Amino acid sequence: MLLGKLIHRQTRSRLRYRKQVHLHAAKDLKRRFFMLAMVVAVHSIAMVYFEDLDWWQAFWLTMTSASTTGYGDISAATFWGQFATIVLIYGMGITLLAQIASDYVEIRIMRKEMKIKGRLEWSDMQDHLLIINTPSTNTERYLSLMVQQICNTPGLDDVPIQILTPKFPEGLPETLRAKGVVHHTGDATSPGMLNNAGVANAKYIVVLSPDSLNAHSDSLVFDTLHRIQEIGTKAFILAEAIDDANRQRFREAGAKAVIRPIRAYPEMLVRSIVAPGTEQVLEDLFRYQGDHTVRINVSLYDVRWADVVTQLIQRDMGTAIGFEDTMGNIVTHPKSSEHISLNALILLIGEDQVTPTGEEVKVLLAPKN
């Protein structure tokens, strides 16, 4: 008996707190709408019966009374009609209408706050670019640069952007929201989070390395790729790998492109999305192994750029990709017909090629008499 009273008391206590927390939940709003409809219906019937009004006049009187408009064109004249108005409209209808208005406003505010804080699913988002994870340092700056580059890239400039990250529990920075970026708060390795972010409907997926200096991040990226593969998606997937040994594992897990984390230049990542394969070329430019760039100090005057490129390729001496002019400015990819004067050439040299000397280049490109 005592145990039953304690349980009943505890249930009542929990119910009281539940009502305080969920006072303005959507189901409560629906219930109040139903109650208001019943009040309107009963009062309309009373007006037809006691005031001898037709159905439209009865409904009109009920609504103007409940909304406290009171045009005065129609009013209850009999005792029972006035009594019914006092009980049903003044006692219940006006109160319910005020509660409904208050609940609706609060629900709207709550939903907006949940969207800002990334606690709602973006179930209607289709063909979007989904960014999974965020850098552990300089997060806002990196994302701002990345999003700006996406917005400036033809083909991506109008693609919706969503970020799945636990980094912004109180909402994305204003600089990102102003560009139409939304987010879902959560860890991609937690059950259900990838579904909430619409992985199956995404057009592009970028899996960032949370910490570009910690090799353990590769495990998190691989786990994320594996979960995406289980869900299934037709999206183009780009992943970041810290250890080059993990590149093949990432590709086998579904990544179409793999790139090292380069936090200073998010433009390289975006370029890899719109032009797959360029990430390999761009990465080679930053290291000596494989294809790499070299500077050849040589003075040439009034030579045609097409001749420079052609002669070097035909002699297997590298590919000219730019030069330093006589004013010290670096020029890349000039017009093939342009006549140039230069102090140095910038060449792309293959791993098995021998870097030419300045004298060899000068002799090769010297005007023939």
C-alpha positions as CSV (number, residue, x, y, z in Angstrom):
1,M,0.0,0.0,0.0
2,L,2.8,2.4,1.0
3,L,4.8,1.3,-2.0
4,G,1.8,2.1,-4.3
5,K,1.4,5.5,-2.8
6,L,5.1,6.3,-3.3
7,I,5.0,5.1,-6.9
8,H,1.9,7.2,-7.5
9,R,3.5,10.2,-5.8
10,Q,6.7,9.8,-7.9
11,T,4.6,9.5,-11.1
12,R,2.7,12.6,-10.3
13,S,5.9,14.4,-9.6
14,R,7.5,13.3,-12.9
15,L,4.3,14.2,-14.7
16,R,4.4,17.7,-13.2
17,Y,8.0,18.2,-14.4
18,R,7.2,16.7,-17.8
19,K,4.4,19.2,-18.2
20,Q,6.7,22.1,-17.2
21,V,9.3,21.1,-19.8
22,H,6.9,20.2,-22.6
23,L,4.2,22.6,-21.9
24,H,4.2,23.9,-25.4
25,A,4.8,20.7,-27.3
26,A,3.2,20.3,-30.7
27,K,0.7,17.7,-29.4
28,D,-0.5,20.1,-26.7
29,L,-1.1,22.7,-29.4
30,K,-3.2,20.2,-31.3
31,R,-5.2,19.4,-28.2
32,R,-5.9,23.0,-27.6
33,F,-7.0,23.5,-31.2
34,F,-9.4,20.6,-30.7
35,M,-10.8,22.0,-27.5
36,L,-11.3,25.5,-29.1
37,A,-13.1,23.9,-32.0
38,M,-15.4,22.1,-29.6
39,V,-16.1,25.4,-27.8
40,V,-16.8,27.2,-31.0
41,A,-19.1,24.4,-32.2
42,V,-21.1,24.3,-28.9
43,H,-21.4,28.1,-28.7
44,S,-22.6,28.3,-32.3
45,I,-25.3,25.7,-31.6
46,A,-26.3,27.6,-28.5
47,M,-26.6,30.8,-30.5
48,V,-28.8,29.1,-33.1
49,Y,-31.0,27.6,-30.4
50,F,-31.2,30.5,-28.0
51,E,-30.8,33.6,-30.3
52,D,-32.6,32.2,-33.3
53,L,-29.7,32.9,-35.6
54,D,-28.7,31.0,-38.8
55,W,-25.6,28.9,-38.7
56,W,-23.3,31.5,-40.4
57,Q,-24.5,34.3,-38.1
58,A,-24.0,32.0,-35.1
59,F,-20.5,31.2,-36.2
60,W,-19.7,34.9,-36.9
61,L,-20.9,35.9,-33.5
62,T,-18.8,33.2,-31.9
63,M,-15.6,34.1,-33.7
64,T,-15.9,37.8,-33.1
65,S,-16.6,37.2,-29.5
66,A,-13.7,34.7,-29.1
67,S,-11.2,37.1,-30.8
68,T,-12.5,40.0,-28.7
69,T,-13.2,42.0,-31.9
70,G,-16.8,42.8,-31.0
71,Y,-18.2,44.5,-34.1
72,G,-21.6,44.9,-32.4
73,D,-23.5,44.0,-35.5
74,I,-24.8,40.8,-33.8
75,S,-24.9,40.1,-30.1
76,A,-26.6,37.8,-27.6
77,A,-29.9,39.2,-26.3
78,T,-31.4,36.4,-24.3
79,F,-30.4,35.3,-20.8
80,W,-29.3,31.8,-21.9
81,G,-27.5,33.2,-24.9
82,Q,-25.6,35.6,-22.8
83,F,-24.9,33.0,-20.1
84,A,-23.6,30.6,-22.8
85,T,-21.3,33.4,-24.1
86,I,-19.9,34.1,-20.6
87,V,-19.2,30.4,-19.9
88,L,-18.0,29.2,-23.3
89,I,-16.4,32.3,-24.8
90,Y,-15.2,34.5,-21.9
91,G,-14.5,31.6,-19.6
92,M,-12.9,29.2,-22.1
93,G,-12.6,30.4,-25.7
94,I,-10.6,33.5,-25.2
95,T,-8.2,31.7,-22.8
96,L,-7.7,28.8,-25.3
97,L,-7.1,31.2,-28.2
98,A,-4.5,33.1,-26.2
99,Q,-2.8,29.9,-25.2
100,I,-2.8,28.7,-28.8
101,A,-1.2,31.9,-30.0
102,S,1.4,31.8,-27.2
103,D,2.2,28.1,-27.9
104,Y,2.5,28.7,-31.6
105,V,5.0,31.6,-31.1
106,E,7.0,29.6,-28.6
107,I,7.1,26.5,-30.9
108,R,8.3,28.7,-33.8
109,I,11.0,30.2,-31.6
110,M,12.0,26.8,-30.3
111,R,12.3,25.3,-33.7
112,K,14.3,28.2,-35.0
113,E,16.7,27.8,-32.0
114,M,17.0,24.1,-32.6
115,K,17.8,24.7,-36.3
116,I,20.4,27.2,-35.4
117,K,22.0,24.8,-32.8
118,G,21.9,22.0,-35.3
119,R,19.4,19.8,-33.4
120,L,17.0,19.2,-36.3
121,E,17.2,16.9,-39.3
122,W,17.4,18.6,-42.7
123,S,15.3,15.9,-44.2
124,D,14.3,18.0,-47.2
125,M,17.9,18.7,-48.3
126,Q,18.8,17.1,-51.6
127,D,22.0,17.1,-53.7
128,H,23.9,19.0,-51.1
129,L,27.6,19.2,-50.1
130,L,28.0,17.5,-46.8
131,I,31.1,18.4,-44.8
132,I,31.8,15.9,-42.0
133,N,34.1,16.9,-39.1
134,T,35.8,20.2,-38.6
135,P,39.4,21.1,-37.9
136,S,40.3,21.3,-34.2
137,T,42.0,24.7,-34.5
138,N,41.1,27.9,-36.4
139,T,37.8,26.2,-37.2
140,E,35.8,29.3,-38.2
141,R,38.5,30.8,-40.4
142,Y,39.1,27.5,-42.2
143,L,35.4,26.9,-42.8
144,S,34.9,30.5,-43.9
145,L,37.7,30.2,-46.5
146,M,36.4,26.9,-47.7
147,V,32.8,28.0,-48.0
148,Q,33.8,31.2,-49.8
149,Q,35.8,29.2,-52.3
150,I,32.8,26.9,-52.8
151,C,30.6,29.9,-53.4
152,N,33.1,31.2,-56.0
153,T,33.4,27.9,-57.9
154,P,31.2,27.5,-60.9
155,G,29.1,24.3,-60.5
156,L,29.3,24.6,-56.7
157,D,28.2,28.2,-56.2
158,D,24.5,27.2,-55.7
159,V,24.9,23.8,-54.0
160,P,23.4,23.7,-50.4
161,I,26.0,23.2,-47.7
162,Q,25.6,21.2,-44.5
163,I,28.2,20.5,-41.8
164,L,28.0,17.5,-39.5
165,T,30.1,18.4,-36.4
166,P,29.9,18.6,-32.6
167,K,32.0,21.7,-32.8
168,F,29.2,24.3,-32.7
169,P,26.5,23.2,-30.1
170,E,25.3,26.8,-29.8
171,G,25.1,27.5,-33.5
172,L,27.3,28.2,-36.5
173,P,29.2,31.6,-36.6
174,E,27.2,34.3,-38.3
175,T,29.7,34.5,-41.1
176,L,28.7,30.9,-42.2
177,R,25.0,31.3,-41.6
178,A,25.0,34.4,-43.7
179,K,26.1,32.3,-46.6
180,G,23.2,29.8,-46.1
181,V,25.3,27.1,-44.4
182,V,23.4,24.8,-42.0
183,H,24.7,22.2,-39.6
184,H,23.7,19.2,-37.6
185,T,25.3,18.8,-34.2
186,G,26.8,15.4,-33.6
187,D,29.6,13.0,-34.2
188,A,29.6,11.1,-37.5
189,T,30.7,7.9,-35.7
190,S,27.6,8.0,-33.5
191,P,24.6,5.8,-34.6
192,G,22.1,7.6,-36.8
193,M,24.0,10.8,-37.2
194,L,25.0,10.2,-40.8
195,N,21.4,9.5,-41.7
196,N,20.3,12.7,-39.9
197,A,22.7,14.6,-42.1
198,G,21.2,13.1,-45.3
199,V,24.2,11.1,-46.5
200,A,22.2,9.1,-48.9
201,N,20.9,12.3,-50.6
202,A,24.1,14.2,-50.7
203,K,25.9,15.0,-54.0
204,Y,29.3,15.7,-52.5
205,I,30.7,14.4,-49.2
206,V,33.9,15.8,-47.7
207,V,35.3,13.9,-44.7
208,L,37.8,16.1,-43.0
209,S,40.5,15.0,-40.6
210,P,39.6,16.4,-37.1
211,D,43.3,16.9,-36.1
212,S,45.7,17.2,-39.0
213,L,48.7,16.5,-36.7
214,N,47.3,13.4,-35.0
215,A,47.6,10.1,-37.0
216,H,44.7,8.7,-35.0
217,S,42.4,11.0,-37.0
218,D,42.8,8.6,-39.9
219,S,41.0,5.9,-37.9
220,L,38.1,8.3,-37.4
221,V,38.0,9.1,-41.1
222,F,38.1,5.4,-42.0
223,D,35.3,4.6,-39.6
224,T,33.2,7.4,-41.1
225,L,33.8,6.1,-44.6
226,H,32.9,2.6,-43.6
227,R,29.6,3.8,-42.1
228,I,28.8,5.8,-45.2
229,Q,29.5,2.7,-47.3
230,E,27.0,0.7,-45.2
231,I,24.3,3.4,-45.7
232,G,24.9,3.7,-49.4
233,T,25.3,6.9,-51.4
234,K,26.0,8.0,-54.9
235,A,27.9,11.1,-53.7
236,F,31.4,12.0,-54.8
237,I,33.4,11.4,-51.6
238,L,36.7,13.2,-50.8
239,A,38.6,12.2,-47.7
240,E,41.7,13.6,-45.9
241,A,44.5,11.2,-45.0
242,I,47.4,12.1,-42.7
243,D,49.4,8.9,-43.4
244,D,49.9,8.2,-47.1
245,A,49.8,4.5,-46.3
246,N,46.1,4.8,-45.6
247,R,45.2,6.3,-49.0
248,Q,44.4,3.0,-50.6
249,R,42.3,1.9,-47.6
250,F,40.3,5.1,-47.9
251,R,39.7,4.5,-51.6
252,E,38.6,0.9,-51.0
253,A,36.2,2.3,-48.4
254,G,34.5,4.5,-51.0
255,A,36.6,7.7,-51.3
256,K,36.9,8.9,-54.9
257,A,39.7,11.3,-54.0
258,V,42.1,11.4,-51.1
259,I,44.2,14.5,-50.1
260,R,46.4,15.5,-47.2
261,P,45.1,18.0,-44.7
262,I,46.3,21.4,-45.9
263,R,44.7,23.9,-43.5
264,A,46.1,27.0,-45.0
265,Y,44.7,26.3,-48.5
266,P,41.1,24.9,-48.5
267,E,41.0,26.0,-52.1
268,M,43.0,22.8,-52.9
269,L,40.3,20.7,-51.4
270,V,37.5,22.5,-53.3
271,R,39.5,22.1,-56.6
272,S,39.7,18.4,-55.9
273,I,35.9,18.2,-55.8
274,V,35.3,19.9,-59.1
275,A,38.4,18.4,-60.9
276,P,39.2,15.0,-59.4
277,G,42.8,14.0,-59.8
278,T,44.2,17.5,-59.5
279,E,44.8,16.8,-55.8
280,Q,47.6,14.4,-56.8
281,V,49.2,17.0,-59.1
282,L,48.9,19.8,-56.5
283,E,50.4,17.6,-53.8
284,D,53.3,16.7,-56.0
285,L,54.2,20.3,-56.4
286,F,54.9,20.6,-52.7
287,R,57.4,17.7,-52.4
288,Y,60.6,16.6,-54.2
289,Q,59.5,13.0,-54.7
290,G,57.6,12.4,-57.9
291,D,56.9,15.3,-60.2
292,H,58.2,18.5,-58.7
293,T,58.8,22.1,-59.6
294,V,62.3,23.7,-60.1
295,R,63.6,27.2,-60.9
296,I,66.1,27.5,-63.7
297,N,68.0,30.9,-63.6
298,V,68.4,31.8,-67.2
299,S,68.1,35.1,-69.1
300,L,66.1,35.0,-72.4
301,Y,64.8,37.9,-74.5
302,D,62.0,38.2,-77.0
303,V,61.2,34.4,-77.2
304,R,57.8,33.0,-77.9
305,W,56.2,31.1,-75.0
306,A,55.0,28.3,-77.3
307,D,58.6,27.7,-78.5
308,V,59.8,27.6,-74.9
309,V,57.3,24.9,-73.9
310,T,57.6,22.9,-77.1
311,Q,61.4,22.8,-77.1
312,L,61.7,21.7,-73.5
313,I,59.1,18.9,-73.9
314,Q,60.6,17.6,-77.1
315,R,64.1,17.4,-75.4
316,D,62.5,15.8,-72.3
317,M,63.8,18.6,-70.1
318,G,60.5,19.3,-68.2
319,T,57.4,21.3,-68.7
320,A,57.5,25.0,-68.5
321,I,54.6,26.3,-66.2
322,G,55.7,29.8,-65.6
323,F,58.6,32.3,-65.5
324,E,60.0,35.4,-63.8
325,D,60.0,38.4,-66.1
326,T,62.7,41.1,-66.1
327,M,60.8,43.1,-63.5
328,G,60.8,40.2,-61.0
329,N,57.1,39.3,-61.4
330,I,56.1,35.7,-61.6
331,V,53.9,34.9,-64.6
332,T,52.0,31.6,-64.9
333,H,50.4,30.2,-68.0
334,P,50.9,33.0,-70.5
335,K,49.4,33.0,-74.0
336,S,51.2,30.6,-76.3
337,S,51.8,33.3,-78.9
338,E,53.1,35.8,-76.4
339,H,56.7,37.0,-76.8
340,I,58.4,37.2,-73.4
341,S,61.7,38.2,-71.7
342,L,62.6,36.4,-68.6
343,N,65.2,36.1,-65.8
344,A,64.2,32.5,-64.7
345,L,62.0,29.6,-65.8
346,I,59.8,27.5,-63.6
347,L,59.6,23.9,-64.8
348,L,57.7,20.8,-63.7
349,I,60.3,18.0,-63.6
350,G,59.4,14.3,-63.5
351,E,61.0,12.0,-60.9
352,D,63.2,10.3,-63.6
353,Q,64.1,13.5,-65.4
354,V,67.4,15.2,-65.0
355,T,67.1,18.9,-64.1
356,P,68.6,21.0,-67.0
357,T,71.1,23.7,-66.3
358,G,70.5,27.3,-67.2
359,E,73.2,27.1,-69.9
360,E,71.5,24.1,-71.5
361,V,68.2,25.9,-71.6
362,K,69.8,29.0,-73.0
363,V,71.5,27.1,-75.8
364,L,68.3,25.2,-76.6
365,L,66.2,28.4,-76.8
366,A,68.8,30.7,-78.3
367,P,67.7,32.3,-81.7
368,K,69.0,30.3,-84.6
369,N,70.9,32.3,-87.3
